[in-house]
């Protein structure tokens, strides 16, 4: 398949609750905690707060947010594939 027609798989969307990460993508949760300070992932409010909410709390917007989303989706894909 031509790269220009390949669609990047999105496993984690900006409206994904943070609690889902701990449950389904622990490596992504660890990455966000270590690299971006998302200690809120283990908080009881993580069921109600989305990745976008957490990013805004940590001052992550625009291009930085998009870059973070690309990184965590790549990690999620690798985690799903068992790499």
OpenMM code with the backbone's topology and positions (N, CA, C; nanometers):
from openmm import Vec3, app, unit

residues = "UNK UNK UNK UNK UNK UNK UNK UNK UNK UNK UNK UNK UNK UNK UNK UNK UNK UNK UNK UNK UNK UNK UNK UNK UNK UNK UNK UNK UNK UNK UNK UNK UNK UNK UNK UNK UNK UNK UNK UNK UNK UNK UNK UNK UNK UNK UNK UNK UNK UNK UNK UNK UNK UNK UNK UNK UNK UNK UNK UNK UNK UNK UNK UNK UNK UNK UNK UNK UNK UNK UNK UNK UNK UNK UNK UNK UNK UNK UNK UNK UNK UNK UNK".split()
positions = [
    Vec3(0.0847, -0.1183, 0.0000),
    Vec3(0.0000, 0.0000, 0.0000),
    Vec3(0.0887, 0.1240, 0.0000),
    Vec3(0.0550, 0.2225, -0.0794),
    Vec3(0.1262, 0.3483, -0.0894),
    Vec3(0.1141, 0.4233, 0.0437),
    Vec3(0.2263, 0.4790, 0.0919),
    Vec3(0.2265, 0.5520, 0.2195),
    Vec3(0.1283, 0.6686, 0.2179),
    Vec3(0.1101, 0.7317, 0.1042),
    Vec3(0.0214, 0.8469, 0.0978),
    Vec3(-0.1248, 0.8075, 0.1176),
    Vec3(-0.1584, 0.6812, 0.0914),
    Vec3(-0.2965, 0.6376, 0.1103),
    Vec3(-0.3142, 0.5602, 0.2405),
    Vec3(-0.2021, 0.5294, 0.3090),
    Vec3(-0.2091, 0.4598, 0.4371),
    Vec3(-0.2675, 0.5529, 0.5409),
    Vec3(-0.3583, 0.5017, 0.6197),
    Vec3(-0.4168, 0.5818, 0.7249),
    Vec3(-0.3565, 0.5380, 0.8578),
    Vec3(-0.3105, 0.6355, 0.9356),
    Vec3(-0.2515, 0.6056, 1.0649),
    Vec3(-0.3618, 0.5583, 1.1600),
    Vec3(-0.3352, 0.4455, 1.2265),
    Vec3(-0.4335, 0.3899, 1.3190),
    Vec3(-0.4346, 0.4720, 1.4476),
    Vec3(-0.5532, 0.5175, 1.4848),
    Vec3(-0.5699, 0.5938, 1.6079),
    Vec3(-0.6332, 0.5021, 1.7109),
    Vec3(-0.5580, 0.4675, 1.8119),
    Vec3(-0.6088, 0.3837, 1.9195),
    Vec3(-0.6550, 0.4683, 2.0374),
    Vec3(-0.5899, 0.5821, 2.0538),
    Vec3(-0.6194, 0.6713, 2.1649),
    Vec3(-0.6559, 0.8076, 2.1076),
    Vec3(-0.7770, 0.8534, 2.1367),
    Vec3(-0.8236, 0.9831, 2.0883),
    Vec3(-0.8117, 1.0869, 2.1995),
    Vec3(-0.8220, 1.2135, 2.1622),
    Vec3(-0.8072, 1.3197, 2.2614),
    Vec3(-0.9165, 1.3155, 2.3678),
    Vec3(-1.0305, 1.2525, 2.3366),
    Vec3(-1.1387, 1.2439, 2.4345),
    Vec3(-1.1404, 1.1106, 2.5106),
    Vec3(-1.0328, 1.0328, 2.4982),
    Vec3(-1.0202, 0.9075, 2.5725),
    Vec3(-0.9997, 0.9396, 2.7205),
    Vec3(-1.0796, 0.8790, 2.8088),
    Vec3(-1.0580, 0.9017, 2.9521),
    Vec3(-0.9210, 0.8485, 2.9953),
    Vec3(-0.8569, 0.9217, 3.0840),
    Vec3(-0.7250, 0.8813, 3.1322),
    Vec3(-0.7275, 0.7435, 3.1970),
    Vec3(-0.8380, 0.7066, 3.2602),
    Vec3(-0.8470, 0.5768, 3.3279),
    Vec3(-0.8324, 0.4602, 3.2304),
    Vec3(-0.8716, 0.4805, 3.1052),
    Vec3(-0.8597, 0.3761, 3.0028),
    Vec3(-0.7131, 0.3409, 2.9796),
    Vec3(-0.6264, 0.4402, 2.9888),
    Vec3(-0.4841, 0.4157, 2.9645),
    Vec3(-0.4265, 0.3181, 3.0661),
    Vec3(-0.4562, 0.3395, 3.1922),
    Vec3(-0.4051, 0.2493, 3.2961),
    Vec3(-0.4551, 0.1075, 3.2748),
    Vec3(-0.5791, 0.0970, 3.2333),
    Vec3(-0.6418, -0.0337, 3.2118),
    Vec3(-0.5889, -0.1064, 3.0890),
    Vec3(-0.5852, -0.0354, 2.9763),
    Vec3(-0.5570, -0.0992, 2.8477),
    Vec3(-0.4168, -0.0736, 2.7916),
    Vec3(-0.3553, 0.0361, 2.8318),
    Vec3(-0.2250, 0.0724, 2.7777),
    Vec3(-0.1318, 0.1194, 2.8902),
    Vec3(-0.0904, 0.0292, 2.9784),
    Vec3(-0.0064, 0.0704, 3.0917),
    Vec3(0.1262, 0.1341, 3.0514),
    Vec3(0.1835, 0.0932, 2.9384),
    Vec3(0.3092, 0.1555, 2.8946),
    Vec3(0.2873, 0.3005, 2.8521),
    Vec3(0.1728, 0.3277, 2.7927),
    Vec3(0.1388, 0.4650, 2.7548),
    Vec3(0.1177, 0.5486, 2.8809),
    Vec3(0.0472, 0.4926, 2.9787),
    Vec3(0.0244, 0.5633, 3.1053),
    Vec3(0.1574, 0.5965, 3.1721),
    Vec3(0.2485, 0.5007, 3.1724),
    Vec3(0.3810, 0.5221, 3.2318),
    Vec3(0.4575, 0.6307, 3.1557),
    Vec3(0.4512, 0.6274, 3.0226),
    Vec3(0.5176, 0.7275, 2.9390),
    Vec3(0.4647, 0.8673, 2.9697),
    Vec3(0.3316, 0.8814, 2.9761),
    Vec3(0.2734, 1.0124, 3.0034),
    Vec3(0.3109, 1.0630, 3.1421),
    Vec3(0.3196, 0.9732, 3.2372),
    Vec3(0.3594, 1.0121, 3.3723),
    Vec3(0.5053, 1.0559, 3.3739),
    Vec3(0.5929, 0.9770, 3.3133),
    Vec3(0.7357, 1.0065, 3.3134),
    Vec3(0.7726, 1.1276, 3.2285),
    Vec3(0.7185, 1.1352, 3.1080),
    Vec3(0.7589, 1.2390, 3.0124),
    Vec3(0.6809, 1.3699, 3.0247),
    Vec3(0.5548, 1.3614, 3.0671),
    Vec3(0.4700, 1.4801, 3.0693),
    Vec3(0.4134, 1.5130, 3.2071),
    Vec3(0.4472, 1.4354, 3.3088),
    Vec3(0.4017, 1.4636, 3.4443),
    Vec3(0.2556, 1.4335, 3.4708),
    Vec3(0.1974, 1.3419, 3.3951),
    Vec3(0.0562, 1.3067, 3.4109),
    Vec3(0.0354, 1.2145, 3.5323),
    Vec3(0.0618, 1.2656, 3.6499),
    Vec3(0.0405, 1.1857, 3.7706),
    Vec3(-0.1082, 1.1681, 3.7979),
    Vec3(-0.1903, 1.2456, 3.7294),
    Vec3(-0.3359, 1.2390, 3.7451),
    Vec3(-0.3940, 1.1078, 3.6919),
    Vec3(-0.3162, 1.0303, 3.6194),
    Vec3(-0.3653, 0.9038, 3.5640),
    Vec3(-0.4085, 0.8090, 3.6749),
    Vec3(-0.3421, 0.8155, 3.7882),
    Vec3(-0.3769, 0.7250, 3.8983),
    Vec3(-0.4798, 0.7856, 3.9943),
    Vec3(-0.5258, 0.9040, 3.9667),
    Vec3(-0.6246, 0.9724, 4.0506),
    Vec3(-0.7647, 0.9192, 4.0211),
    Vec3(-0.8517, 0.9229, 4.1208),
    Vec3(-0.9887, 0.8753, 4.0998),
    Vec3(-1.0641, 0.9599, 3.9975),
    Vec3(-1.0213, 1.0818, 3.9746),
    Vec3(-1.0870, 1.1672, 3.8750),
    Vec3(-1.0518, 1.1294, 3.7312),
    Vec3(-0.9557, 1.0385, 3.7154),
    Vec3(-0.9124, 1.0001, 3.5806),
    Vec3(-1.0255, 0.9344, 3.5005),
    Vec3(-1.1281, 0.8857, 3.5684),
    Vec3(-1.2438, 0.8295, 3.4975),
    Vec3(-1.3203, 0.9373, 3.4217),
    Vec3(-1.3093, 1.0609, 3.4692),
    Vec3(-1.3870, 1.1711, 3.4129),
    Vec3(-1.3034, 1.2678, 3.3312),
    Vec3(-1.1711, 1.2609, 3.3461),
    Vec3(-1.0827, 1.3525, 3.2757),
    Vec3(-1.0262, 1.2855, 3.1508),
    Vec3(-1.0276, 1.3584, 3.0410),
    Vec3(-0.9760, 1.3054, 2.9149),
    Vec3(-0.8273, 1.3394, 2.8990),
    Vec3(-0.7673, 1.2816, 2.7989),
    Vec3(-0.6273, 1.3131, 2.7683),
    Vec3(-0.6139, 1.4620, 2.7370),
    Vec3(-0.7089, 1.5149, 2.6636),
    Vec3(-0.7050, 1.6574, 2.6303),
    Vec3(-0.7156, 1.7429, 2.7566),
    Vec3(-0.8018, 1.7032, 2.8512),
    Vec3(-0.8143, 1.7759, 2.9781),
    Vec3(-0.6817, 1.7734, 3.0542),
    Vec3(-0.6224, 1.6541, 3.0622),
    Vec3(-0.4953, 1.6397, 3.1329),
    Vec3(-0.3860, 1.7218, 3.0687),
    Vec3(-0.3825, 1.7223, 2.9363),
    Vec3(-0.2820, 1.8002, 2.8641),
    Vec3(-0.2993, 1.9491, 2.8921),
    Vec3(-0.4230, 1.9963, 2.8899),
    Vec3(-0.4491, 2.1381, 2.9169),
    Vec3(-0.4035, 2.1755, 3.0580),
    Vec3(-0.4281, 2.0866, 3.1532),
    Vec3(-0.3854, 2.1101, 3.2911),
    Vec3(-0.2338, 2.1257, 3.2994),
    Vec3(-0.1627, 2.0544, 3.2134),
    Vec3(-0.0168, 2.0581, 3.2133),
    Vec3(0.0401, 2.1554, 3.1104),
    Vec3(-0.0471, 2.2388, 3.0515),
    Vec3(-0.0016, 2.3418, 2.9578),
    Vec3(0.0423, 2.2880, 2.8236),
    Vec3(-0.0131, 2.1742, 2.7833),
    Vec3(0.0233, 2.1123, 2.6552),
    Vec3(-0.0883, 2.1403, 2.5542),
    Vec3(-0.0569, 2.2226, 2.4548),
    Vec3(-0.1547, 2.2634, 2.3536),
    Vec3(-0.0920, 2.2586, 2.2142),
    Vec3(-0.1740, 2.2748, 2.1135),
    Vec3(-0.1271, 2.2917, 1.9766),
    Vec3(-0.0375, 2.1819, 1.9256),
    Vec3(0.0739, 2.2223, 1.8665),
    Vec3(0.1674, 2.1269, 1.8062),
    Vec3(0.2236, 2.0293, 1.9088),
    Vec3(0.2501, 2.0787, 2.0301),
    Vec3(0.3032, 1.9904, 2.1339),
    Vec3(0.2020, 1.8813, 2.1686),
    Vec3(0.0739, 1.9183, 2.1734),
    Vec3(-0.0318, 1.8204, 2.2007),
    Vec3(-0.0402, 1.7188, 2.0875),
    Vec3(-0.0361, 1.7652, 1.9642),
    Vec3(-0.0434, 1.6748, 1.8490),
    Vec3(0.0754, 1.5789, 1.8464),
    Vec3(0.1926, 1.6298, 1.8808),
    Vec3(0.3125, 1.5451, 1.8866),
    Vec3(0.2977, 1.4389, 1.9961),
    Vec3(0.2465, 1.4807, 2.1124),
    Vec3(0.2245, 1.3867, 2.2218),
    Vec3(0.1249, 1.2783, 2.1801),
    Vec3(0.0175, 1.3174, 2.1127),
    Vec3(-0.0832, 1.2206, 2.0682),
    Vec3(-0.0230, 1.1209, 1.9692),
    Vec3(0.0610, 1.1690, 1.8793),
    Vec3(0.1267, 1.0790, 1.7830),
    Vec3(0.2170, 0.9807, 1.8564),
    Vec3(0.2908, 1.0301, 1.9553),
    Vec3(0.3801, 0.9430, 2.0333),
    Vec3(0.3022, 0.8357, 2.1086),
    Vec3(0.1932, 0.8759, 2.1747),
    Vec3(0.1215, 0.7764, 2.2548),
    Vec3(0.0460, 0.6772, 2.1668),
    Vec3(0.0025, 0.7207, 2.0495),
    Vec3(-0.0624, 0.6255, 1.9591),
    Vec3(0.0373, 0.5256, 1.9027),
    Vec3(0.1596, 0.5699, 1.8777),
    Vec3(0.2642, 0.4766, 1.8324),
    Vec3(0.2949, 0.3761, 1.9432),
    Vec3(0.3079, 0.4241, 2.0664),
    Vec3(0.3324, 0.3344, 2.1799),
    Vec3(0.2160, 0.2366, 2.1992),
    Vec3(0.0940, 0.2864, 2.1864),
    Vec3(-0.0241, 0.2006, 2.2025),
    Vec3(-0.0275, 0.0929, 2.0955),
    Vec3(0.0079, 0.1310, 1.9725),
    Vec3(0.0113, 0.0342, 1.8636),
    Vec3(0.1146, -0.0743, 1.8923),
    Vec3(0.2325, -0.0335, 1.9372),
    Vec3(0.3388, -0.1298, 1.9694),
    Vec3(0.2972, -0.2181, 2.0867),
    Vec3(0.2323, -0.1587, 2.1860),
    Vec3(0.1873, -0.2358, 2.3024),
    Vec3(0.0805, -0.3374, 2.2615),
    Vec3(-0.0087, -0.2947, 2.1736),
    Vec3(-0.1160, -0.3835, 2.1251),
    Vec3(-0.0579, -0.5003, 2.0453),
    Vec3(0.0467, -0.4721, 1.9683),
    Vec3(0.1100, -0.5747, 1.8859),
    Vec3(0.2085, -0.6600, 1.9663),
    Vec3(0.2309, -0.6233, 2.0912),
    Vec3(0.3191, -0.7004, 2.1778),
    Vec3(0.4655, -0.6770, 2.1572),
    Vec3(0.5017, -0.5599, 2.1081),
    Vec3(0.6438, -0.5295, 2.0844),
    Vec3(0.7106, -0.4873, 2.2122),
] * unit.nanometer
topology = app.Topology()
chain = topology.addChain("A")
for resn in residues:
    res = topology.addResidue(resn, chain)
    for name in ("N", "CA", "C"):
        topology.addAtom(name, app.Element.getBySymbol(name[0]), res)
